[in-house]
Amino acid sequence: IPIESSNVVEVINLYPNPNKGKVFLSGLHPHDIYTIQIVSLSGAVVKEIQRKGSEMPPYIDVSGLDVGVYFVKFYNITNNRLLTAHRIQVIK
């Protein structure tokens, strides 16, 4: 099933950026199911989380990733939509 882009406004925030191992997130709807992918600049998915918004931890642990720039992609599985992609920088 292809995932389509959406014009629906759903504001998802990630902070701090750059970060040293924890990226906090806000803006997920508690009843929707999300897949969050962290993707390297080469396009490899280096981490993936799938959970209901209410069960999502308040942060994403990126301490195991190498120093560098990544994209965080948010998919709303409930609505079959790619919501947004954020650029983050991991520092040590």
VENTA-V321003 format. One line per field, one symbol per residue. ss: DSSP state (2 for helix, 1 for strand, 0 for the rest). psi: psi as a letter, one per 20 degrees, with the letter a starting at -180 (. if undefined). A space follows every 50 residues. Layout:
ss=???
psi=???
This chain:
ss=00011000000011100010011111000000111111110000111111 112220001110000001111111110000111111111100
psi=pqpqqqjpooopqpqrorrkipoqqqjpphiqpqppppprhijpoiqppo rqhiipqirpojhiqqpaprpopppohgjlpogrpqpqppr.
